[in-house]
Amino acid sequence: MSQHPSLKAPGGGVVVKRNVLKRFERVALLKKRGQWKEGDRVQGLRKTKADV
């Protein structure tokens, strides 16, 4: 569904902190924190909070 033109911010889109991450984003975050190793299962990942 598209967004009505009157709701669009001038000079770009709306930047909002998302509180739900996609699986590949969660894996990248866990790798960065050292909580996920290559070869671990991608299903049943631990809960993560998005970095600001």
C-alpha positions as CSV (number, residue, x, y, z in Angstrom):
1,M,0.0,0.0,0.0
2,S,1.4,3.4,-0.9
3,Q,1.6,6.4,1.4
4,H,-0.5,9.5,0.8
5,P,1.7,12.4,-0.5
6,S,0.6,14.7,2.3
7,L,2.2,12.3,4.9
8,K,5.6,12.1,3.2
9,A,8.4,14.1,4.8
10,P,10.2,16.6,2.7
11,G,13.6,15.5,1.4
12,G,13.3,11.8,2.1
13,G,11.4,9.2,3.9
14,V,10.4,8.7,7.5
15,V,13.2,7.5,9.7
16,V,11.8,5.4,12.5
17,K,13.6,3.0,14.9
18,R,12.2,-0.4,14.2
19,N,11.7,-2.7,17.1
20,V,11.4,-5.9,15.0
21,L,14.4,-7.1,13.1
22,K,14.5,-9.5,10.1
23,R,16.4,-12.7,10.6
24,F,19.5,-11.6,8.7
25,E,19.6,-8.5,10.8
26,R,19.4,-10.5,14.0
27,V,22.2,-12.9,12.9
28,A,24.4,-9.9,12.0
29,L,23.7,-8.3,15.4
30,L,24.4,-11.6,17.2
31,K,27.7,-12.0,15.2
32,K,28.7,-8.5,16.2
33,R,28.0,-9.3,19.9
34,G,29.9,-12.6,19.6
35,Q,26.7,-14.7,20.5
36,W,26.4,-16.5,17.2
37,K,29.0,-18.6,15.4
38,E,29.2,-19.8,11.8
39,G,27.3,-23.1,11.6
40,D,24.7,-22.3,14.3
41,R,21.1,-22.7,13.5
42,V,19.2,-19.7,12.1
43,Q,15.9,-21.0,13.4
44,G,15.0,-20.4,17.0
45,L,17.3,-17.4,17.4
46,R,17.6,-15.7,20.8
47,K,15.7,-12.5,21.4
48,T,17.6,-9.3,20.5
49,K,16.9,-5.6,20.9
50,A,17.9,-3.4,18.0
51,D,20.9,-1.1,18.5
52,V,20.1,2.6,18.3
